[in-house]
């Protein structure tokens, strides 16, 4: 099949989409199609990046062309072929003002090509599945104009599954709590909602991230070692990781290589790393907790065995939502061995703005649970001089707890995830 036929099929497939049937996302408002800066959307595979860009372009009525570099028919495309690609696009589409380049990082040497198109005044929309997309020579053209897309938030999940997010009747609140439990168990993968075999879909996505986004990009020789490491990290989500232990457990030659592997997994958005709150740089760099991009990965990989574990799943969902909301802030956790822990500390510059604990059940807490959650917040407030204290719970009711001169905002998770009035917006 020649280039013109491949690209013609891609244009036809995209323009046959009825954008009115696509789920609206908040990130649509961040696009500026008149900007001379490239509009860049980055995030994990199958998170809806392409659909978001398609919807924005189709409903804008601009003249545009489209290339999907994740098409296996274009797998051998090189930078030297990109001029021929542009010629083919003009033959198919005529003159166009905007060009949508989907998963552009698959072509080695793409930044020089993109820079040239920007200098020529073409408006570009670019997606990629690697956090390094904005590094290097291209970054000067992209600063301040990009979106990072996670998988569907709980709010978007409710929209897609037609859950009422505004009514506060007993019935609607109960349906939201039920939806949250389903979201914790099944995650927010847009394409997985109606599949009978979600496990096969998730496993294929996991394999694609490992093989296409990491092994191919970084020329990894030991594919199985990386796969084993990735599975281990996802199995131990919400846990503090040790690069030395990972190297030993997986027979990796050096701690440096183990750290590189973890960084690659983070760059491909499979996991997110939250550093320990410390004024010591080395401690922030070496002590990190690992969260998985979506809870669907927790128990849909091969022969993995995981309990439902609502508490840790809720902590994972809150972590990803906090990272989604971050602007100028940084996210940390606090751990004082044999004293106390705080799940999340939101920090701007050196100022701790907010402390957050997450627990699924807090209706009748045991002494141990109470001391862990409430005691951790009180001690954290003492050490950081932060008085914005939140306890996010899986069920129950939102209320204020007044303890030892401190006010703790106990917030129902479904309300917090929807950005309700009783919840912090970060």
PEHUGI-V680273 format. One record per pair of residues at least 12 apart in sequence whose C-alpha atoms are under 8 Angstrom apart, sorted by the first residue. I is the first residue (numbers start at 0). J is the second residue. D is the distance in whole Angstrom. If there is no record, write none. Layout:
# PEHUGI-V680273
i->{I,I}
j->{J,J}
d->{D,D}
This chain:
# PEHUGI-V680273
i->{2,2,3,3,3,5,6,6,6,6,7,9,9,9,10,10,10,13,14,18,18,18,18,21,21,22,22,24,24,26,27,27,29,30,30,32,33,34,35,35,35,35,36,36,36,36,36,36,37,37,37,37,37,37,37,37,37,38,38,38,38,38,38,38,39,39,39,39,39,39,39,39,40,40,40,40,40,40,40,40,41,41,41,41,41,41,41,41,41,41,42,42,42,42,42,42,42,42,42,43,43,43,43,43,43,43,43,43,44,44,44,45,45,45,45,45,46,46,46,46,46,46,47,47,47,48,48,49,49,52,52,61,61,62,62,62,62,63,63,63,63,63,63,64,64,64,64,64,64,65,65,65,65,66,66,66,67,67,67,67,68,68,68,68,68,68,69,69,69,74,76,77,77,77,78,78,78,78,78,81,96,96,97,97,97,97,98,98,98,98,99,99,99,100,100,100,100,101,101,101,102,102,102,102,103,103,103,104,104,104,104,105,110,110,111,111,113,114,114,128,128,128,129,129,129,129,130,130,130,131,147,148,149,149,150,150,150,150,150,151,151,151,152,152,152,153,153,153,153,153,154,154,156,156,157,157,162,162,162,163,164,175,176,176,176,179,180,183,183,183,183,183,184,184,184,184,184,185,185,186,186,186,187,187,187,188,188,197,198,198,198,199,201,201,201,201,202,202,202,205,205,208,208,209,209,209,209,210,212,213,213,213,224,224,225,227,228,228,229,229,232,233,233,233,233,233,233,234,234,234,235,236,236,236,236,236,236,237,237,237,237,237,237,238,238,238,239,239,239,239,240,240,240,240,241,241,241,242,242,242,242,243,245,268,269,269,270,270,270,270,271,271,271,271,271,272,272,272,272,273,273,273,273,273,273,273,274,274,274,274,274,274,275,275,275,275,275,275,276,276,276,276,276,288,290,290,290,291,292,293,294,294,294,309,310,310,310,310,310,311,313,313,313,313,314,314,317,317,318,320,321,324,324,325,327,328,328,328,328,329,329,329,330,330,330,330,331,331,331,331,332,333,339,339,339,339,339,340,340,340,341,341,341,341,341,341,341,342,342,342,342,343,343,345,351,351,351,352,352,353,353,353,353,353,354,354,354,354,354,354,354,355,355,355,355,355,356,356,356,356,356,357,357,357,357,358,358,358,358,358,359,359,359,359,360,360,360,361,361,361,362,362,372,373,376,377,386,386,387,387,388,388,388,389,389,389,389,390,390,390,390,391,391,391,391,391,392,392,392,392,393,393,393,394,394,395,396,396,396,397,397,397,397,398,410}
j->{84,87,87,88,91,72,65,66,87,88,91,65,66,67,64,65,66,53,57,53,54,57,58,50,54,158,159,51,155,146,51,55,146,55,144,122,122,122,117,120,121,122,117,122,123,140,141,144,117,122,123,124,125,140,141,144,145,123,124,125,141,144,145,146,124,125,126,127,141,144,145,146,124,125,126,127,145,146,147,148,126,127,128,129,130,132,145,146,147,148,127,128,129,130,147,148,149,267,268,128,129,148,149,150,267,268,269,292,128,204,208,150,188,189,190,204,148,149,150,151,188,189,148,150,189,126,148,101,126,99,124,96,97,94,95,96,97,92,95,96,97,98,99,88,92,95,97,98,99,98,99,100,101,99,100,101,100,101,102,103,100,101,102,103,105,106,101,102,105,105,106,106,107,108,106,107,108,109,112,112,121,122,121,122,123,124,121,122,123,124,123,124,125,123,124,125,126,125,126,127,125,126,127,128,125,126,127,127,128,129,132,216,136,137,136,137,137,137,140,212,267,268,212,266,267,268,266,267,268,266,323,323,292,323,187,188,189,292,293,187,188,189,187,320,416,179,182,187,416,417,416,417,182,187,175,178,174,175,178,175,417,413,393,394,413,413,309,294,309,312,313,316,294,295,307,309,312,294,295,293,294,295,293,294,295,293,295,299,299,300,301,299,295,296,299,300,299,300,301,296,300,267,269,222,225,226,264,222,267,263,264,267,249,251,260,249,245,249,261,264,289,270,289,290,291,296,297,297,303,305,289,288,289,290,291,311,315,288,289,290,311,314,315,288,289,290,286,287,288,289,286,287,288,289,285,286,287,254,257,258,285,257,257,292,291,292,289,290,291,292,289,290,291,292,319,287,288,289,290,287,288,289,290,330,331,332,286,287,288,330,331,332,287,288,331,332,333,334,331,332,333,334,344,332,315,318,319,315,319,316,312,315,316,359,357,358,359,360,393,358,357,358,359,393,357,358,357,416,343,416,425,424,425,425,347,345,346,347,348,345,346,347,343,344,345,346,343,344,345,346,344,379,371,374,375,378,379,371,375,379,354,355,356,372,375,376,379,354,355,356,357,355,356,425,383,384,385,385,387,385,386,387,388,389,376,379,380,385,387,388,389,376,388,389,390,391,372,376,389,390,391,372,390,391,392,372,390,391,392,393,391,392,393,394,392,393,394,392,394,395,394,395,390,390,388,405,405,406,406,407,406,407,408,407,408,409,410,407,408,409,410,409,410,411,412,415,409,410,411,412,411,412,413,411,412,411,409,410,411,409,410,411,421,410,422}
d->{7,7,5,7,7,7,8,7,8,7,7,7,7,7,7,6,8,7,8,8,5,7,7,8,7,8,7,7,7,7,7,6,7,8,8,7,7,7,7,7,8,6,8,7,8,6,6,7,8,7,5,6,7,7,6,7,8,6,5,6,7,6,6,8,6,5,6,8,7,7,4,6,8,6,5,7,6,5,6,7,6,5,6,7,7,8,8,6,5,6,7,5,7,7,6,5,6,8,6,5,8,8,7,8,6,5,7,8,6,7,7,8,7,8,8,8,7,6,5,7,7,7,8,7,7,7,7,7,7,8,7,7,7,8,5,6,6,8,5,6,4,5,7,7,7,7,7,5,6,6,5,6,8,6,5,6,6,5,7,8,7,6,6,6,6,8,7,6,7,8,7,6,7,8,6,6,6,6,7,8,6,6,6,5,6,7,7,6,5,6,6,5,6,7,6,5,7,6,5,7,7,5,4,7,7,7,6,6,8,8,7,8,7,6,8,8,8,7,8,7,6,7,7,5,5,7,5,7,7,7,8,8,7,7,6,6,7,8,7,5,6,7,7,7,8,7,7,7,6,7,7,5,8,7,8,7,7,7,8,7,8,7,8,7,6,6,8,6,7,6,6,7,7,7,7,8,8,6,5,6,5,5,7,8,7,8,8,7,4,7,8,8,7,7,6,7,7,5,7,8,8,7,7,8,8,7,8,8,6,6,7,7,7,8,7,7,7,7,8,7,7,8,8,8,6,7,6,7,8,8,8,8,6,5,6,8,8,6,5,5,7,7,6,5,6,8,7,5,4,6,7,6,6,7,8,7,8,6,6,6,8,8,7,7,6,5,7,5,4,5,6,5,6,7,8,6,6,5,6,5,5,7,8,6,6,7,6,4,6,7,5,7,6,8,5,5,6,7,5,6,5,8,8,8,6,7,8,7,7,8,7,8,7,6,8,6,5,8,8,8,7,7,7,7,6,7,8,8,8,7,8,8,7,7,6,6,5,5,7,6,5,6,7,6,5,6,6,5,6,7,6,8,7,7,5,7,8,7,5,8,7,7,6,8,6,6,7,8,6,5,7,5,7,8,7,8,6,6,7,6,7,5,6,8,7,7,8,7,6,5,6,7,6,5,6,7,6,7,6,5,6,8,6,5,6,8,8,6,5,7,8,5,4,7,6,6,7,7,8,8,8,6,8,8,7,7,7,8,8,8,7,5,6,6,5,6,7,7,6,5,6,6,5,6,5,8,7,6,5,5,6,5,7,6,7,7,8,7,6,5,4,5,8,7,7}
